[in-house]
Every structure is written in C-alpha cells, then in structure tokens.
Amino acid sequence: MADALEAVHLPRRLRLRLTRNGLTVVPVTQAHLMTQRRIANQIETRAPGWVPIGEFKIVPRREGYSPEPDVSALPESEWNSGKSEFDEGHLPFVVEVVSPESRNRDYSTEPDHYALRGIPAYLVVDVLSARWTLLTRPEDGVYRHEESGAFGDEIRIPVADQTLTLDSSQFVRI
C-alpha cells in the first residue's frame, strides 16, 4: 500500500496520507503552508548547526507506517539534499501544522507514533484555534510532559545541547 501511495500523483494543493485508518486526501491551506515556511525559517536562523527539513518520511517504517511531519530539523552533518527519508534517531523534534482534516490525527494518533519512535519533542501548531501544544519526554511510547499556549507566546524546544525558541506570533491563523 505504501508503494502504491508513492505512485499516485495529485495536484500540489492536495496531499495523500496513509494512516492507520487508510488513505486520506489532505487539502493544504495557505495558513498551513505559510506557518510551515515560517517555522522552517526560524529553525534556519535560530538553531546553529541544524537544517530545517520538510516534505519527508521518517524511517524505519513501523507497523507499516512512515510518518510525514510538516517540519523538523537535522544536524547539518546528517542532511543530504538527495534524500526524502530520514532516520528517526536524528530528529530532535517534529512539527505538525493542523489542517481541518488532520486535527484529530495530529492530537490523538500522531503523538503515539512519534513517542514510540523516541523523538524527544512533538509540536502541534493549530492554525484553526491559534494555539500550540508541545509534548516532550517520551517514555514507553507516551509523551510525559505537555505545554501549550496561544499564538504570540514563545515556544522553547530542546534541540540537543541548545534550545530553539520559536516566535509563534509569526504563525498564520485560518
């Protein structure tokens, strides 16, 4: 099924996602795209030694599934311009920007996938409600710590030996 998914071609304004519940067509809003870009820009300027990445799959596949977060970062030494899949062990955090279709999955299903992989932090940026939630400290497949706030608040994400501070006032609300 995952191989068939890669062979399907859709207009750029749509994405096809394989989840535990099957295939889902995801419309991509301008708020989603702009917020994703602004997060990547902040990673690039505020996290020395790290490269922002997007439009990629996390490997290895687990339970037949490879998550595709909206944004993350890699150490410069691990970044490869020819790759579209990156190992979970190199990701200090992942970000999902909520779409109308993805809201339930971003809050209830994706945290399990990322915590099970041991990804240290998971940030949900909800452009529908203008709020964010940061989950950290994965243990036994569950994040043990949660912080949340409104757009305008600073978000502090631990990234290896530094802290990435995101300015959420730059995020766009629908």
Backbone as JSON, one array per atom type, in Angstrom:
{
  "sequence": "MADALEAVHLPRRLRLRLTRNGLTVVPVTQAHLMTQRRIANQIETRAPGWVPIGEFKIVPRREGYSPEPDVSALPESEWNSGKSEFDEGHLPFVVEVVSPESRNRDYSTEPDHYALRGIPAYLVVDVLSARWTLLTRPEDGVYRHEESGAFGDEIRIPVADQTLTLDSSQFVRI",
  "N": [[0.82, -1.19, 0.0], [1.93, 1.24, 0.8], [3.83, 1.62, -1.22], [2.16, 1.91, -3.45], [0.93, 4.28, -2.77], [2.98, 6.14, -3.14], [3.06, 6.21, -5.89], [0.85, 7.59, -6.74], [-0.33, 10.55, -8.2], [-1.13, 13.81, -7.35], [-2.78, 17.04, -7.47], [-0.8, 19.92, -6.49], [-1.99, 21.27, -4.37], [-3.13, 19.38, -2.81], [-2.63, 16.61, -0.6], [-1.87, 13.18, -0.16], [-2.34, 10.98, 2.41], [-1.21, 8.16, 4.18], [-2.61, 6.5, 6.75], [-3.29, 4.79, 9.88], [-5.95, 4.36, 9.54], [-6.38, 4.21, 6.83], [-6.25, 5.59, 3.47], [-6.08, 9.11, 3.09], [-7.16, 12.15, 1.72], [-5.64, 15.22, 1.86], [-6.33, 18.56, 2.04], [-4.32, 21.39, 1.4], [-3.93, 24.32, 3.06], [-3.37, 27.89, 2.69], [-2.67, 29.07, 5.11], [-1.56, 26.91, 6.44], [0.69, 26.31, 4.79], [2.14, 28.75, 4.91], [2.67, 28.99, 7.65], [4.18, 26.67, 8.09], [6.41, 27.31, 6.5], [7.36, 29.57, 7.86], [8.1, 28.5, 10.31], [10.2, 26.81, 9.48], [11.97, 28.77, 8.53], [12.61, 30.06, 10.95], [13.92, 28.0, 12.3], [16.18, 27.78, 10.72], [17.46, 30.26, 11.17], [17.71, 30.41, 13.95], [18.77, 28.11, 15.09], [21.75, 27.18, 15.28], [23.85, 25.05, 13.38], [21.93, 23.26, 12.66], [19.6, 22.05, 10.21], [16.61, 22.99, 8.63], [13.97, 20.78, 7.71], [11.45, 19.44, 5.52], [8.55, 17.9, 3.97], [9.14, 15.06, 3.97], [9.76, 11.59, 4.82], [9.71, 9.64, 7.8], [11.93, 7.16, 8.78], [12.85, 4.03, 10.34], [10.09, 2.25, 8.8], [7.3, 1.61, 10.79], [4.98, -0.7, 12.03], [4.03, -0.8, 9.45], [3.95, 1.86, 8.71], [5.12, 5.1, 7.89], [5.6, 8.08, 9.27], [4.94, 11.46, 8.11], [5.97, 14.26, 8.93], [5.33, 17.84, 9.08], [7.4, 19.7, 9.49], [10.8, 19.59, 10.57], [14.09, 19.19, 11.95], [17.5, 18.63, 11.14], [20.8, 17.61, 12.15], [23.44, 19.4, 10.6], [25.39, 17.69, 9.59], [24.01, 15.37, 8.99], [22.23, 15.98, 7.02], [21.1, 15.58, 3.7], [20.86, 16.47, 0.45], [19.75, 14.89, -1.51], [18.02, 13.12, -0.37], [14.81, 11.85, 0.75], [13.88, 10.61, 2.89], [14.38, 10.24, 6.35], [16.19, 9.11, 9.19], [14.67, 8.27, 12.25], [16.2, 8.51, 14.57], [17.78, 10.74, 14.3], [16.27, 12.99, 14.58], [15.42, 15.75, 16.48], [13.02, 16.88, 17.12], [9.61, 17.04, 15.94], [7.19, 18.68, 13.86], [3.76, 19.22, 13.45], [1.46, 20.87, 11.5], [-1.77, 21.8, 11.97], [-4.5, 20.84, 9.97], [-7.88, 21.27, 8.75], [-8.8, 18.65, 8.22], [-6.92, 17.06, 9.52], [-6.95, 17.4, 12.26], [-7.9, 15.69, 14.45], [-6.18, 13.47, 14.14], [-3.63, 14.68, 14.42], [-3.63, 15.41, 17.1], [-4.33, 13.06, 18.51], [-3.46, 10.56, 17.34], [-0.91, 10.86, 16.06], [0.91, 11.68, 18.17], [1.4, 9.24, 19.5], [2.76, 7.76, 17.52], [5.14, 9.27, 17.22], [6.2, 9.39, 19.84], [6.6, 6.67, 20.35], [8.7, 6.22, 18.64], [10.66, 7.55, 19.95], [11.22, 10.21, 19.55], [12.33, 13.25, 20.75], [10.7, 15.62, 21.07], [7.46, 16.85, 20.24], [5.64, 19.05, 18.38], [2.55, 20.56, 18.04], [0.95, 22.67, 15.92], [-1.72, 24.58, 15.81], [-3.51, 25.97, 13.46], [-6.15, 26.49, 13.24], [-7.25, 27.13, 15.71], [-5.45, 28.94, 16.69], [-3.49, 28.14, 18.53], [-0.87, 26.33, 20.24], [0.73, 23.2, 21.04], [3.14, 21.58, 22.91], [4.74, 18.59, 23.22], [6.81, 16.62, 25.24], [9.54, 14.58, 26.53], [9.45, 11.61, 25.89], [8.42, 8.38, 26.88], [8.18, 4.95, 27.15], [6.52, 4.91, 24.84], [4.84, 7.09, 25.17], [4.31, 10.58, 25.53], [5.44, 12.38, 28.29], [5.29, 14.98, 29.24], [3.6, 18.07, 28.86], [3.09, 21.2, 27.3], [1.34, 24.2, 26.55], [0.08, 26.93, 24.54], [-0.93, 30.19, 23.32], [-0.97, 31.61, 20.0], [1.56, 33.92, 19.64], [2.87, 33.57, 21.98], [6.14, 32.55, 23.12], [7.82, 29.59, 22.08], [9.66, 27.08, 23.45], [11.88, 24.75, 22.46], [13.67, 21.87, 23.19], [16.73, 21.13, 21.69], [19.02, 18.97, 21.15], [21.95, 20.09, 22.56], [21.06, 22.66, 22.9], [18.52, 25.27, 22.96], [15.77, 25.78, 20.96], [14.04, 28.61, 20.21], [10.93, 29.48, 19.24], [9.03, 32.0, 17.64], [5.82, 32.33, 17.96], [4.07, 34.28, 17.17], [4.4, 34.76, 14.56], [3.03, 32.81, 13.23], [0.26, 31.75, 11.16], [-3.21, 32.17, 11.24], [-6.22, 30.48, 10.35]],
  "CA": [[0.0, 0.0, 0.0], [2.81, 2.42, 0.86], [4.42, 1.8, -2.54], [1.1, 2.43, -4.32], [0.74, 5.68, -2.37], [4.02, 6.95, -3.76], [2.84, 6.27, -7.34], [-0.31, 8.43, -7.01], [0.0, 11.95, -8.42], [-2.23, 14.71, -7.03], [-2.42, 18.47, -7.59], [0.05, 20.39, -5.39], [-2.8, 21.76, -3.25], [-3.62, 18.22, -2.07], [-1.67, 15.56, -0.22], [-2.46, 11.9, 0.16], [-1.65, 10.44, 3.58], [-1.53, 6.81, 4.62], [-2.69, 6.44, 8.21], [-3.82, 3.51, 10.35], [-7.33, 4.26, 9.1], [-6.44, 4.14, 5.38], [-5.78, 6.74, 2.71], [-6.82, 10.34, 3.32], [-6.75, 13.3, 0.92], [-5.48, 16.37, 2.75], [-6.17, 19.84, 1.35], [-3.3, 22.21, 2.03], [-4.34, 25.73, 3.07], [-2.28, 28.87, 2.69], [-2.23, 29.23, 6.5], [-0.69, 25.76, 6.71], [1.95, 26.48, 4.07], [2.88, 29.92, 5.42], [3.15, 28.67, 9.0], [5.24, 25.7, 7.9], [7.59, 28.04, 5.99], [7.88, 30.46, 8.91], [8.79, 27.65, 11.29], [11.46, 26.41, 8.86], [12.85, 29.95, 8.52], [13.11, 30.3, 12.3], [14.91, 26.96, 12.59], [17.41, 28.12, 9.99], [18.14, 31.42, 11.75], [17.82, 30.35, 15.41], [19.35, 26.85, 15.57], [23.04, 26.96, 14.61], [24.26, 23.66, 13.23], [20.77, 22.45, 12.3], [18.99, 22.38, 8.93], [15.18, 22.67, 8.62], [13.53, 19.85, 6.66], [10.02, 19.24, 5.35], [8.21, 17.02, 2.85], [9.98, 13.88, 4.09], [9.24, 10.47, 5.61], [10.56, 9.15, 8.88], [12.18, 5.73, 8.71], [12.23, 2.95, 9.6], [8.64, 2.07, 8.84], [6.85, 0.82, 11.95], [3.59, -1.11, 11.84], [3.69, -0.48, 8.08], [3.68, 3.29, 8.6], [6.21, 6.07, 7.99], [5.02, 9.42, 9.4], [5.45, 12.54, 7.27], [5.71, 15.53, 9.62], [5.42, 19.04, 8.25], [8.71, 20.35, 9.66], [11.71, 19.1, 11.59], [15.45, 19.68, 11.73], [18.57, 17.63, 11.19], [22.15, 18.17, 12.25], [23.99, 19.65, 9.26], [26.16, 16.52, 9.15], [23.1, 14.3, 8.57], [21.39, 16.45, 5.93], [21.51, 15.14, 2.37], [19.91, 17.09, -0.46], [19.14, 13.89, -2.38], [17.18, 12.19, 0.38], [13.46, 12.25, 1.14], [13.58, 9.83, 4.09], [15.41, 10.45, 7.36], [16.1, 8.2, 10.33], [14.05, 8.82, 13.46], [17.21, 8.76, 15.59], [18.46, 12.02, 14.07], [15.3, 14.09, 14.68], [15.24, 16.22, 17.85], [11.61, 17.22, 17.27], [8.81, 17.11, 14.72], [6.09, 19.64, 13.93], [2.59, 19.04, 12.61], [0.58, 22.02, 11.41], [-3.11, 21.23, 11.89], [-5.44, 21.17, 8.9], [-9.22, 20.84, 9.18], [-8.92, 17.21, 8.11], [-5.93, 16.33, 10.32], [-6.98, 17.81, 13.67], [-7.99, 14.55, 15.36], [-4.97, 12.66, 14.0], [-2.48, 15.4, 14.95], [-3.69, 15.43, 18.56], [-4.53, 11.77, 19.19], [-2.74, 9.43, 16.76], [0.5, 11.16, 15.78], [1.79, 11.64, 19.35], [1.8, 7.86, 19.76], [3.77, 7.38, 16.53], [6.4, 9.95, 17.47], [6.73, 8.97, 21.14], [7.07, 5.3, 20.19], [9.97, 6.32, 17.94], [11.62, 8.19, 20.84], [11.53, 11.58, 19.12], [12.28, 13.98, 22.02], [9.65, 16.64, 21.2], [6.43, 16.9, 19.19], [4.93, 20.32, 18.44], [1.33, 20.68, 17.24], [0.63, 24.08, 15.67], [-3.13, 24.54, 15.38], [-3.86, 27.22, 12.77], [-7.6, 26.65, 13.35], [-7.57, 27.74, 17.0], [-4.34, 29.84, 17.02], [-2.85, 27.62, 19.74], [0.16, 25.32, 20.03], [0.96, 22.25, 22.12], [4.46, 20.94, 22.82], [4.85, 17.36, 24.01], [8.21, 16.23, 25.4], [9.89, 13.48, 27.44], [8.82, 10.33, 25.55], [8.78, 7.23, 27.72], [7.28, 3.82, 26.9], [5.58, 5.22, 23.79], [3.93, 8.17, 25.55], [4.96, 11.81, 25.98], [5.13, 12.57, 29.72], [5.18, 16.4, 29.59], [2.87, 18.86, 27.87], [2.94, 22.65, 27.47], [0.56, 24.77, 25.45], [-0.05, 28.37, 24.59], [-1.59, 30.86, 22.21], [-0.08, 32.27, 19.05], [2.1, 35.12, 20.27], [3.77, 33.08, 23.02], [7.36, 31.89, 22.67], [7.86, 28.14, 22.25], [11.04, 26.65, 23.68], [12.02, 23.33, 22.12], [15.03, 21.38, 23.4], [17.35, 20.58, 20.48], [20.35, 18.51, 21.57], [22.53, 20.85, 23.65], [20.59, 24.04, 22.85], [17.07, 25.45, 22.96], [15.23, 26.53, 19.84], [12.9, 29.43, 20.63], [10.1, 29.88, 18.1], [8.12, 33.11, 17.85], [4.56, 31.88, 17.37], [3.29, 35.41, 16.64], [4.57, 34.71, 13.1], [2.18, 31.76, 12.66], [-0.92, 32.28, 10.5], [-4.47, 31.53, 11.62], [-7.27, 30.43, 9.31]],
  "C": [[0.87, 1.26, 0.0], [3.46, 2.68, -0.5], [3.41, 2.37, -3.53], [0.86, 3.91, -4.03], [1.75, 6.59, -3.06], [3.81, 7.12, -5.26], [1.66, 7.18, -7.72], [0.13, 9.89, -7.14], [-1.24, 12.8, -8.21], [-1.81, 16.14, -7.33], [-1.64, 18.91, -6.35], [-0.76, 20.86, -4.18], [-3.38, 20.62, -2.4], [-2.47, 17.29, -1.72], [-2.47, 14.31, 0.1], [-1.66, 11.31, 1.3], [-2.14, 9.03, 3.86], [-1.49, 6.8, 6.14], [-3.17, 5.04, 8.6], [-5.23, 3.27, 9.83], [-7.48, 4.2, 7.58], [-5.89, 5.39, 4.73], [-6.69, 7.94, 2.94], [-6.26, 11.43, 2.41], [-6.76, 14.51, 1.84], [-5.36, 17.64, 1.92], [-5.16, 20.69, 2.12], [-3.7, 23.67, 1.91], [-3.13, 26.64, 3.04], [-1.77, 29.12, 4.12], [-1.26, 28.12, 6.88], [0.68, 25.97, 6.06], [2.78, 27.62, 4.63], [3.45, 29.63, 6.81], [4.3, 27.67, 8.93], [6.53, 26.4, 7.45], [8.2, 28.93, 7.08], [8.59, 29.68, 10.01], [10.16, 27.24, 10.74], [12.45, 27.58, 8.85], [13.43, 30.21, 9.91], [14.13, 29.24, 12.71], [16.25, 27.34, 11.96], [18.18, 29.27, 10.65], [18.43, 31.29, 13.25], [18.45, 29.08, 15.96], [20.66, 26.57, 14.82], [23.4, 25.48, 14.56], [23.14, 22.72, 12.81], [20.16, 22.97, 11.0], [17.5, 22.05, 8.99], [14.86, 21.72, 7.46], [12.01, 19.76, 6.67], [9.79, 18.33, 4.16], [9.09, 15.78, 2.86], [9.25, 12.81, 4.9], [10.24, 10.12, 6.68], [10.69, 7.64, 8.72], [12.92, 5.3, 9.97], [10.71, 2.96, 9.71], [8.3, 1.22, 10.06], [5.36, 0.55, 11.78], [3.12, -0.74, 10.43], [3.5, 1.0, 7.81], [4.96, 4.11, 8.76], [5.6, 7.45, 8.09], [5.7, 10.43, 8.48], [5.14, 13.87, 7.95], [5.9, 16.71, 8.68], [6.79, 19.69, 8.31], [9.49, 19.58, 10.72], [13.07, 19.73, 11.31], [16.41, 18.5, 11.84], [19.88, 18.32, 11.49], [22.69, 18.34, 10.83], [24.73, 18.43, 8.71], [25.28, 15.39, 8.63], [22.24, 14.69, 7.38], [21.97, 16.01, 4.6], [20.47, 15.63, 1.39], [19.22, 16.09, -1.38], [18.21, 12.92, -1.67], [15.79, 12.75, 0.64], [12.98, 11.44, 2.34], [14.74, 10.03, 5.07], [15.12, 9.58, 8.58], [15.58, 8.93, 11.57], [15.08, 9.2, 14.53], [17.93, 10.09, 15.45], [17.54, 13.22, 14.29], [15.1, 14.51, 16.13], [13.79, 16.59, 18.16], [10.93, 17.1, 15.92], [7.67, 18.08, 14.96], [4.98, 19.2, 12.98], [1.78, 20.32, 12.68], [-0.81, 21.47, 11.12], [-3.87, 21.77, 10.68], [-6.83, 20.75, 9.37], [-9.37, 19.32, 9.19], [-8.04, 16.47, 9.11], [-6.04, 16.57, 11.82], [-6.99, 16.62, 14.63], [-6.7, 13.73, 15.32], [-3.76, 13.37, 14.63], [-2.45, 15.41, 16.48], [-3.74, 14.04, 19.2], [-3.72, 10.61, 18.64], [-1.26, 9.7, 16.61], [1.38, 11.18, 17.04], [2.27, 10.23, 19.67], [2.9, 7.42, 18.81], [5.13, 7.99, 16.88], [7.01, 9.56, 18.81], [7.28, 7.56, 21.07], [8.44, 5.27, 19.51], [11.04, 7.01, 18.8], [12.02, 9.59, 20.41], [11.3, 12.49, 20.33], [11.15, 15.0, 22.17], [8.74, 16.61, 19.98], [5.63, 18.18, 19.39], [3.73, 20.28, 17.5], [1.01, 22.17, 17.14], [-0.76, 24.11, 15.05], [-3.54, 25.89, 14.79], [-5.36, 27.47, 12.8], [-7.98, 27.39, 14.62], [-6.53, 28.78, 17.45], [-3.7, 29.46, 18.36], [-1.8, 26.59, 19.34], [0.26, 24.44, 21.25], [2.3, 21.58, 21.88], [4.48, 19.75, 23.78], [6.32, 16.96, 24.05], [8.32, 15.05, 26.36], [9.17, 12.17, 27.09], [9.34, 9.2, 26.43], [7.73, 6.15, 27.49], [6.18, 4.17, 25.9], [4.58, 6.32, 24.09], [4.76, 9.4, 25.94], [4.48, 12.11, 27.4], [4.95, 14.03, 30.12], [4.49, 17.15, 28.47], [2.84, 20.33, 28.28], [2.08, 23.13, 26.32], [0.46, 26.27, 25.63], [-0.77, 28.88, 23.37], [-0.55, 31.41, 21.25], [0.3, 33.61, 19.65], [3.07, 34.74, 21.38], [5.03, 32.5, 22.38], [7.25, 30.4, 22.96], [9.32, 27.74, 22.37], [11.13, 25.14, 23.5], [13.47, 22.91, 22.39], [15.54, 20.72, 22.12], [18.79, 20.24, 20.86], [20.84, 19.36, 22.74], [22.11, 22.32, 23.64], [19.06, 24.08, 22.93], [16.69, 26.3, 21.77], [14.02, 27.29, 20.35], [12.18, 29.91, 19.39], [9.19, 31.03, 18.51], [6.8, 32.77, 17.17], [3.68, 33.03, 16.92], [3.42, 35.46, 15.12], [3.69, 33.67, 12.43], [0.89, 32.4, 12.15], [-2.16, 31.47, 10.9], [-5.44, 31.54, 10.45], [-8.41, 31.33, 9.75]]
}
